[in-house]
Amino acid sequence: MQLHRPVAVLGGVRIPFCRQNTAYADVGNLGLSVRALGALVEKYGLQGQRLGEVAMGAVIKHSSDWNLGREATLSSGLSPLTPGITMQRACGTSLDTIVHIANKIALGQIDSGVGGGSDTTSDVPIVYGAKLRGRLLKMAAAKTPGEKLRAFAGFSPRELKPDFPGVAEPRTGKSMGQHCEDMAKEWGIPREAQDQLAYESHQKLAAAYERGFFDDLVVPFRGVSRDNIMRPDTTMAKLASLKPAFDRTSGRGTLTAGNSTPLTDGASACLLSSADWAASRGIEPLAWLRDAHVAAVDFVAGEGLLMAPTIAVAEMLARNNLSLQDFDFYELHEAFAAQVLCTLRAWESEAYCRTRLGLQGAMGAIDPAKINPNGSSLATGHPFAATGARIVATAAKELAQRGGGRCLISICTAGGMGVVAILER
């Protein structure tokens, strides 16, 4: 087995991300995944070709979404001999699918593959309580009309009350937004700074569209050609007028609908390969995946739910003998503006870096001008399992346009985890 081959990021595509219950309201995860994966196949002329593996993911999915990776592959135009797998790690899902494919390429197990993901918060699985489910199963197993009727003996309309997908951490009962609000208070992140970061994200994304940066990255779908969450006409005054979304009573709430990501539908996919595979097809790699890492925090015991990227980055940089300043730009997932700002402040804190990260001193500051140069999740939206591949594809193209450099990718996730990576060219 050939070990530790370089892994090339050849590029990626995505469909426009859309606010829930808008353009993709009647499209499930499979339809979203097929469109993104099919567009990737068209972009790189992969029709009928057998790849090493396709790894896709989704966070909110129906039980009928059996194996999205395999089913999307079968409808994508790739050879049906291409295996498919479905993965999930909350908001880090499609960065994880990319790392999964990359590791197999690095180990020589496969020569090429696709990582990506989709999510819909429009087509969510709504289920009923155990009692009604039991009745339905009993009725389905019944052999006579009388047995079927007896399955509903004593039925109460209260049994029709549905259960919706959970939005709270099961171990704390708090939503991600409530946890992030706690972090903002702990780190003293002001509302104006959060609104400023959100404003800049919209402006940078709109500017990137206008200069054609996304022309080969975003493929139209359902009559939409740009992310419909993007608000280039927003202003600081408009953002300041919004009411707190998660702490509505204390008078100290700072997270709003404007500086937090909205519920979003979308899908994305990236093509990776060995150097030889790319060369044999005349495809120039946009970037190379140097390393990736995952860490977790004990948020149940009081650590900030979304602070794990601070740890994952520190551990990955130490392994690669790099400092936080050794990057040309940074792709920091904007789940909430406050999450990004808490992360930056933690890296600048000597006390935090010494006591939590085990370092000799602070990791230091990052030049704000180098963060998310083409906008990020506050402007694009955040279909949970599609964000990682969106970021990798965007960062790889940015590196190619610059002619070289190094990018740090950081994504926080539900469950108190952080997924991070380094891209180089």
Phi, psi and omega in degrees: 000131178276124187256147168059046172287148174299146181246121182266136169263110185276335178145181182202174176216163171209162170273160176301139176277138185229143177301144183304149178060033172241245189297328185251024186302328183253017179249126178274183181302320182296315179297319177296316181295318181298318181296315181292313181293320178297322178294324177295319177299316179295318184299323184251014176059046185260014182303128178077359183274148177263118175262167181295319178188151170245124177244117177239168181211164174204144180266309179258111184213157178279157175296336178285346175282073193304292178222089187303321181300315180287316182295320177295322178299316182294339180253008189266343188102347174291163174301138176294353176278359178279121179290158178220146180222149179246134184230167179203125166216061178048226187292344179268007191306305187282342168290323176294321178296323178294317178295321177302311179295316182299318180298321179293323177293316181299325181276356180081012180284326176222165179254341183204159178182173182234136171240141181185194180181169179216160170205146174227129171255009173270315181260073184265150177286117177251121184241166180251166185298166185300325183294314180292321178299320178298319178298315181296319178294321179295320178295319181295329181275346183294148184255344182233158177303324179295319178295323179296318179293321181294337178298339182251018176297131180077016182299139176240139177303337179298337180291347181278355179295121185278159172253126180263160177305138182292141177247002182248151173296124185298336182270348180236338184078001180263145174286166177300322179296320177295319176298318181291327175299319176299318179298317181299321178291317181299319184265000176067043181273115184285155179301316184299322179294323178293314179297323179296317179296319178296315179302314182293326179298315178296318181295318182291321178295315179298318179296322179295320176297317184295325180272005174085012182300324185265009185303324180252009179254329183245121181255137182298150177204133177055037177078008181248133180243348177224156179304123185276005174271336183301131180233081180294342181266005179292158180226164176298327179294319178295317180296322181291340183279348183282145181275153176304142185261336187240334175237091187265354190244335188281342186082002181242009180291138183237342180275129182232177175295338181277330180251020174232153180285140177278164173294131196221147173249143177170177180205154180208162180204147179231143178258128178235156180197174168282166178296319182295318181297316179296316181296323182293342180249007177068029180256123177275123177300140175280326183199176180232136178275110185277319183194164175209161185201155177227141176220168180220158177239159178268075184290335178295327180273002173120351176290155178297129184306322188254024182265358183301328177302330179299323181282314182300317179296314181301316181291321179292319180295321179298320180295332183256007180054045179240154173257168180295338181269359183275036183226146180278330173201168188228133174251098182252112182305128184263065175304314173217144176303323181296326180297315179299315184290325175295319179299312180298318181292324179295318179294335178274350184272117178296320181296314180295315182294327178285311188279322183264323184262350178071027182263169180281340181191188181294146175288334174104180184267159174246140176295117182304332181292344181264002183265125175048064186297340180246025183079170179207209197298330179297333180258322180282333193094175188217080169288110197319304186277359180258346188294317183301313180292327174301314183293317181297315180297318179295315181294320180297317179293321178299318178297319180296317181293328178282344181083008179151170177134193184218138181234138174257127179250134182220128180226127174271155181222161170300159182080006176073041180236163177222133179244126186225161182202163175239126171250144179224157169217000000 
